[in-house]
Amino acid sequence: GFDVHHELEIVALVGRRGSPATVDEASRWVAGLALGIDFTLRDLQADCKAKGLPWFRAKSFRQSAFASPFLSPESPVWSEPFWLEKNGERVQEGERRQMLFSIPALIHEIGIIHALYPGDLIYTGTPQGVGSVNAGDRLRLGIGDRLLSTVSIDIAPVK
């Protein structure tokens, strides 16, 4: 079996090529925002950590990420709490204002190291409540009283 965990995150869609010179300029790189799930193979991640290896394989496998439809970054909905339900139970909830780093700050930092391209997706970090998922689980992602997406779990990653 696999120990797959969900991590609910805001996802930024990059809409420009290049790297912003400042944090203020970086907001112009955001073409849209969505909710996403970053799936992690916790057992493989723990094994990699114990051996001092990178976690790449624990984060990069078929169906390892999901994103809802994108909404305007200026939409007032982004001031509301976003949430994840697993099989009808709320398991994660957060607010954009709780983020350690703003989305423009993240884009600026990434742009220092990597050129950005339209269509790149940036997963921004997760609130507390990450946990395991199993085949057959149903996940619902939303913000405020708005349901953005539903995901049925059918993960069979290749290690």
C-alpha positions in Angstrom: 0.0 0.0 0.0 0.9 3.7 -0.2 0.7 6.3 2.6 -0.7 9.2 0.5 -1.5 12.5 2.2 -3.4 15.5 1.0 -2.2 19.1 1.4 -4.7 21.8 0.5 -3.1 24.9 -1.1 -3.8 28.0 -3.0 -2.4 27.6 -6.5 -1.1 30.6 -8.5 -1.3 30.5 -12.3 1.7 32.4 -13.9 0.6 34.6 -16.8 3.9 36.2 -17.8 7.3 35.1 -19.0 10.5 36.1 -17.1 11.2 37.1 -13.5 9.7 40.1 -11.6 12.3 42.6 -10.3 10.4 43.3 -7.1 7.7 41.8 -4.9 5.3 44.6 -6.0 5.9 43.8 -9.6 5.3 40.1 -9.0 1.6 40.5 -8.5 1.4 41.2 -12.2 2.6 37.7 -12.9 -0.5 36.1 -11.3 -3.1 35.3 -14.1 -5.4 33.4 -11.7 -5.8 31.6 -8.4 -7.2 28.2 -7.7 -7.4 25.7 -4.9 -5.3 22.6 -5.3 -4.1 19.5 -3.5 -0.5 18.6 -3.3 -0.4 14.8 -2.7 2.6 13.4 -0.9 3.8 9.8 -0.5 4.6 10.1 3.3 6.3 6.7 3.6 8.6 7.4 0.7 9.2 11.0 2.0 10.2 9.6 5.4 12.5 7.1 3.8 14.2 9.8 1.7 14.6 12.1 4.7 16.2 9.3 6.8 18.7 8.7 4.0 19.4 12.4 3.4 18.0 12.2 -0.1 15.8 14.7 -1.9 12.0 14.3 -1.6 11.4 14.6 -5.3 9.9 11.1 -5.8 7.6 11.6 -2.8 6.1 14.7 -4.4 6.3 13.8 -8.1 4.2 10.9 -9.3 1.2 10.4 -11.5 -1.8 12.3 -10.2 0.4 13.9 -7.5 -1.3 17.3 -7.8 -4.8 18.6 -8.6 -6.1 22.2 -9.2 -9.6 23.5 -9.3 -10.8 25.9 -12.0 -8.9 29.3 -11.8 -10.6 32.5 -10.6 -9.5 36.1 -10.9 -6.8 36.9 -8.2 -8.8 40.1 -7.6 -12.0 38.2 -6.7 -13.3 39.1 -3.3 -13.8 35.4 -2.6 -10.0 35.2 -1.8 -10.6 37.0 1.4 -12.8 34.2 2.7 -11.7 31.0 4.4 -10.8 28.1 2.0 -11.4 24.5 3.0 -11.1 20.8 2.2 -13.7 18.2 3.1 -12.8 14.5 3.1 -15.9 12.2 2.9 -18.1 15.0 4.1 -15.9 16.0 7.1 -14.0 19.4 7.1 -10.3 18.4 7.5 -8.4 21.6 6.5 -9.3 25.2 6.6 -7.2 28.4 6.2 -7.2 32.0 5.1 -5.0 33.8 2.7 -4.0 36.3 5.3 -2.5 33.4 7.4 0.1 32.7 4.8 3.7 33.1 6.0 4.7 34.6 2.6 2.4 36.5 0.2 1.9 35.0 -3.2 3.8 37.9 -4.9 6.7 37.3 -2.4 6.7 33.6 -3.4 6.7 34.5 -7.1 9.5 37.0 -6.6 11.7 34.5 -4.7 11.0 31.7 -7.3 11.8 34.2 -10.1 15.2 34.9 -8.6 16.2 31.3 -9.3 14.0 30.2 -12.2 12.5 31.9 -15.2 8.8 31.8 -15.1 6.5 30.9 -18.0 2.8 31.4 -18.7 1.0 28.3 -17.5 3.4 27.5 -14.6 1.6 26.6 -11.4 2.9 27.6 -8.0 1.5 25.7 -5.0 1.8 28.0 -2.0 1.8 25.9 1.2 -0.8 24.2 3.3 -2.8 25.0 6.5 -2.8 22.5 9.4 -4.9 19.3 9.0 -3.0 17.4 6.4 -3.9 13.7 6.5 -4.1 10.4 4.6 -6.3 9.6 1.7 -7.4 6.2 0.4 -8.9 4.9 -2.8 -12.6 5.7 -2.8 -12.3 8.9 -0.7 -14.1 11.9 -2.0 -12.5 15.3 -1.5 -14.4 18.7 -1.9 -12.5 21.9 -2.2 -14.1 25.3 -1.6 -13.8 28.8 -0.5 -16.4 30.6 1.6 -19.7 29.0 0.7 -18.5 28.2 -2.8 -17.6 24.7 -3.9 -14.8 24.8 -6.4 -14.2 21.1 -7.2 -14.7 17.6 -6.2 -12.0 14.9 -6.4 -12.5 11.2 -6.2 -9.3 9.4 -5.0 -8.0 6.7 -7.3 -4.3 6.9 -6.7 -1.9 4.1 -7.6 1.5 5.9 -7.7 4.5 4.2 -9.1 7.5 4.4 -6.7 
